[in-house]
Amino acid sequence: MTETRRRASRSSPDLLASLKPLAPREAGSGLPLWSQLKTAIQTMIVTEQLGENARLPSESELCELFGVSRTVVREALNQLVYERVIYKLQGKGAFVAGKRDDQGFLGSNIGFSGELHHTDHAISRTILRQELSKPTERAREMLNLASPDEPVVALDRVLAVDGVPRILVLTYVVSRLAPGFEQVPMHNRSLYETLARRYGITMRRAERWLEAASATAEQAKLLGIPKGAPVIAIESISYMQTDEPIEYYTAVYRTDHARLHFIVS
């Protein structure tokens, strides 16, 4: 027994039985090897109860375990990526993906937690920072602040859905428009709902920019994902009913749990 197969047998007796070499397809019948392997990997994920972000065996290990070529392994993995069963990180391997929701907050002005308010999902917030601060140069520019010393409220949060971190948000709110906001407990409150109830501020419109990115070490730790995992970087500026900018944020959004949904009309 090879070392690779020996490691597999230690993890589960049932798994070893499922890792027998795949039978070549007979002419005109049966499934191609890559399809057989795809099914075998899906079975392995279920049998071993591999959770989200669990690492799969390497390509070379899969070749040995199932007695197939690297070309077959890559085709099977590519199909699983396409079907969103797994995801791949360059130079690190393949990992189990999680179930993904559709979220449309980027195409509206209701905010992340506001969109999920009337669903069965539980929203929780971890406050990393909430204090009066000087704005960054980019925040001052986006918020159209006349002075670099005009204070803003910095509110850094990790928002989780059903206990799983989903988005890291670094927010700046114009302090003169929401005086005392730095002292408002925000652990269990929606930002937009709080601004509306306490200050009579509602969001008239927003501009948002998206780009593909890879999670830094710090972002990965806060979101509970591997360093370098694919994420969506978001930049946003929101305007209140007077069309004055009130909130600027940058965010990092996990792509393994949800898709971003837009309606264009």
DAFEN-V676719 format. One line per field, one symbol per residue. ss: DSSP state (a for helix, b for strand, c for the rest). psi: psi as a letter, one per 30 degrees, with the letter a starting at -180 (. if undefined). burial: I if it has 24 or more other C-alpha atoms within 12 Angstrom, else O. A space follows every 10 residues. Layout:
ss = ???
psi = ???
burial = ???
This chain:
ss = ccaaaaaaaa acaaaaaacc cccccccccc ccaaaaaaaa aaaaaaaccc ccccbcccaa aaaaaaccca aaaaaaaaaa aacccbbbbc ccbbbbcccc bbbcaaaccc caaaaacccc ccbbbbbbbb bbbbccaaaa aaaccccccc bbbbbbbbbb bccbbbbbbb bbbbaaaccc aaaccccccc aaaaaaaaac ccbbbbbbbb bbbbccaaaa aaaccccccb bbbbbbbbbb ccccbbbbbb bbbbcccbbb ccccc
psi = kleeeeeeee ekeeeeefgl kkkkklkgla kleeeeeeee eeeeeeefhk lkgkklllee eeeeefhlle eeeeeeeeee eeggellkkk gfaklkllkk lkkgffgagf lefeegeglg kkklkjjekj lklklleeee eefhkekffk kljkjklkkl jhfjkekkkj kkkjeffikg fffkkgegkk eeeeeeeegg klkellkkkk lklkkleeee eefhlkkfkk lkkkkkkkka fggkkekklk lkkkfffllk kkkk.
burial = OOOOIOOIOO OOOOIIOIIO OIOOOOOOOO OOIIIIIIII IIOIIOOIOO OIIIIIIOIO IIIIIIIIOO OIIIOIIOII IOOIIIIIIO OOIIIIIIOO OOIOIIIIII IIIIIIOOOO OOIIIIIOII IIIOIIOOII OIIIIOOOOI IIIIIIIIII IOOIIIIIII IIIIIOIIOO IIOOOIOOII IIIIIOOOOO IIIOIIIIOO OOOIIOOOII OIIIIIOIII IIIIIIIIII OOOIIIIIII IIIIIIIIOI OOOOO
